[in-house]
Amino acid sequence: MGISEDAHWRADPQGIVDGGNGLFISARDAAKFGQLFLNGGIWNEQQLVPASWVTESTSAKNRGAGDGTGSYGYQWWMRSFAPGSNNTYATPYAPANYDVYYAFGHAGQFILVVPELDLVTVFTSDCSSSYAPRPYFTDYILNAYMR
């Protein structure tokens, strides 16, 4: 996939990586990962991840914490988002909801995948609230895709 050799996972002193956090990757490489899943595990016409795993991992296994983060699959969160729902920008379009699955990390790191719109969005940030980028996604990016 051409992922940068600088990408790495933080390990504990014994060299063990838990796989659930501590990934250091560029925004461009994170977008490639989101695109891989959007394409059903296919990259450059080659099946790198089984399509069945993409479907399974992006399907809810539990309802999450109940705090608006959404349901949880295998390392992916999922929920619906509506353009303009954070009221930072008044949407001129009719109400809509889009099912999104997303990777969510500390301080506002996101890979958001919207299959209906064929859209992958990545945020890298250092916010005091991990949720801070979400209004930009709902109120600006989703609005940009509205017709």
C-alpha positions as CSV (number, residue, x, y, z in Angstrom):
1,M,0.0,0.0,0.0
2,G,3.0,2.3,0.1
3,I,2.6,3.0,3.9
4,S,5.5,5.1,5.1
5,E,8.3,3.2,6.9
6,D,8.0,5.8,9.6
7,A,4.7,4.3,10.7
8,H,4.9,2.3,13.9
9,W,3.0,1.0,16.9
10,R,4.2,1.9,20.3
11,A,5.3,-1.2,22.3
12,D,5.7,-1.9,26.0
13,P,9.1,-2.5,27.5
14,Q,8.9,-6.2,26.5
15,G,8.2,-5.2,22.9
16,I,4.5,-6.2,23.0
17,V,2.1,-4.2,21.0
18,D,-1.6,-4.4,22.0
19,G,-2.9,-3.3,18.6
20,G,-5.6,-1.1,20.0
21,N,-3.7,2.1,20.4
22,G,-0.4,3.8,20.0
23,L,-0.3,3.7,16.2
24,F,1.8,6.5,14.7
25,I,0.9,7.0,11.1
26,S,0.7,9.9,8.7
27,A,-2.7,11.4,7.6
28,R,-2.1,10.2,4.1
29,D,-1.4,6.6,5.3
30,A,-4.4,6.7,7.6
31,A,-6.5,7.7,4.5
32,K,-5.1,4.7,2.6
33,F,-6.2,2.4,5.5
34,G,-9.7,3.9,5.4
35,Q,-9.8,3.5,1.6
36,L,-8.8,-0.1,1.9
37,F,-11.8,-0.8,4.1
38,L,-14.1,1.3,1.9
39,N,-13.0,-0.8,-1.0
40,G,-14.0,-4.0,0.9
41,G,-10.3,-4.9,1.6
42,I,-9.1,-4.4,-1.9
43,W,-6.1,-2.2,-2.7
44,N,-4.8,-1.8,-6.3
45,E,-7.1,-4.7,-7.5
46,Q,-5.6,-7.0,-4.9
47,Q,-7.6,-8.4,-1.9
48,L,-5.4,-7.6,1.1
49,V,-8.0,-8.0,3.8
50,P,-10.8,-10.6,3.4
51,A,-14.1,-8.8,2.5
52,S,-15.8,-10.9,5.2
53,W,-13.5,-9.4,7.8
54,V,-14.2,-5.9,6.6
55,T,-17.9,-6.6,7.0
56,E,-17.5,-8.3,10.3
57,S,-15.2,-5.7,11.8
58,T,-17.4,-2.8,10.8
59,S,-20.5,-4.4,12.2
60,A,-21.7,-3.5,15.8
61,K,-20.7,-6.0,18.4
62,N,-22.0,-3.9,21.3
63,R,-23.7,-0.6,21.9
64,G,-20.6,1.2,23.1
65,A,-20.5,3.4,26.2
66,G,-23.7,5.2,25.5
67,D,-21.9,8.6,25.3
68,G,-22.6,9.4,21.6
69,T,-19.4,7.6,20.4
70,G,-21.6,4.9,18.9
71,S,-21.5,1.2,18.7
72,Y,-18.3,-0.8,18.5
73,G,-17.1,-3.5,16.2
74,Y,-13.5,-4.8,15.9
75,Q,-11.4,-1.6,16.3
76,W,-14.1,0.4,14.5
77,W,-16.8,2.6,15.9
78,M,-20.1,3.1,14.1
79,R,-23.0,5.5,14.2
80,S,-25.0,7.9,12.1
81,F,-24.0,11.5,11.5
82,A,-26.2,14.3,10.2
83,P,-24.8,17.2,8.2
84,G,-25.1,20.4,10.3
85,S,-25.9,18.5,13.5
86,N,-23.4,20.5,15.6
87,N,-24.8,23.8,14.5
88,T,-21.5,25.4,13.6
89,Y,-22.7,25.9,10.1
90,A,-26.3,26.2,9.1
91,T,-26.9,23.6,6.4
92,P,-29.0,24.8,3.5
93,Y,-30.0,21.1,2.7
94,A,-32.8,18.9,3.8
95,P,-32.0,16.7,6.8
96,A,-30.0,13.5,6.1
97,N,-28.3,10.8,8.1
98,Y,-25.2,8.9,7.0
99,D,-24.0,5.6,8.5
100,V,-20.3,6.0,9.3
101,Y,-17.7,3.6,10.7
102,Y,-14.6,5.2,12.1
103,A,-11.4,4.7,13.9
104,F,-11.1,7.0,16.8
105,G,-8.0,7.9,18.7
106,H,-6.6,10.1,21.5
107,A,-6.8,13.9,21.1
108,G,-9.0,13.9,18.0
109,Q,-7.5,11.3,15.7
110,F,-10.1,10.0,13.2
111,I,-10.5,7.9,10.1
112,L,-14.1,8.3,9.1
113,V,-15.6,6.1,6.4
114,V,-19.0,6.9,4.8
115,P,-19.8,4.1,2.3
116,E,-22.9,5.8,1.0
117,L,-20.9,8.8,-0.1
118,D,-17.7,6.9,-1.1
119,L,-15.9,9.1,1.4
120,V,-12.9,8.7,3.6
121,T,-12.0,11.6,5.9
122,V,-9.0,11.8,8.2
123,F,-8.3,14.1,11.1
124,T,-5.0,14.4,12.9
125,S,-5.1,16.8,15.8
126,D,-4.0,17.5,19.4
127,C,-7.2,18.6,21.0
128,S,-8.0,18.7,24.7
129,S,-11.2,16.9,23.8
130,S,-11.0,13.8,21.5
131,Y,-14.4,14.7,20.1
132,A,-13.4,18.3,19.0
133,P,-13.0,17.5,15.2
134,R,-16.5,16.0,14.9
135,P,-18.3,19.3,14.3
136,Y,-16.0,19.9,11.3
137,F,-16.9,16.6,9.9
138,T,-20.6,16.9,10.3
139,D,-21.1,20.6,9.6
140,Y,-18.5,21.2,6.9
141,I,-17.3,18.0,5.2
142,L,-20.7,16.2,5.1
143,N,-22.3,19.5,4.0
144,A,-19.8,19.7,1.1
145,Y,-21.1,16.3,-0.1
146,M,-24.8,17.2,0.0
147,R,-26.7,17.8,-3.2
